[in-house]
Amino acid sequence: MAGLSLAWHLKGNVSIGPDQGPAYRLDKDYDLIRVWARAKTLGGNMTYDINGDGVSILSSAAVLTDRASEEEANVNASSVTLDEGVVITLDIDDAGSRSDATIQLDLEEA
């Protein structure tokens, strides 16, 4: 099956807010495989959420924990299928003291 990776690159200091970076419209049905984040840190948790048509696709917001520079989110990937046409966006719920963040969503064609 074909895969798709969607990435958000947030340059400079990470700020709290909805719809950070680009929005992506899915061209097919996809299953969620993994979510991971990387960021420079001065401390504090960075909490983020990924939405499909404005509704979280994660069972709970993902966290890049205090002082970690890279971390895979703990998601229940087997239960998430995203339909063709869904618009995927990123929200930052808590920025911690983070900068130059990359968040990646890995999908596989359903």
Buried (B, 14 or more C-beta within 10 A) or exposed (E): EEEBEBEBEBEEEBEBEEEBBEEBEBEEBBBBBBBBBBBEBEEBBBBBBBBBEEEEBBEEBBBBEEEBEEBEBEBEBEEBEBEEEBEBBBBBBBBBBBBBBBBBBBBBEE
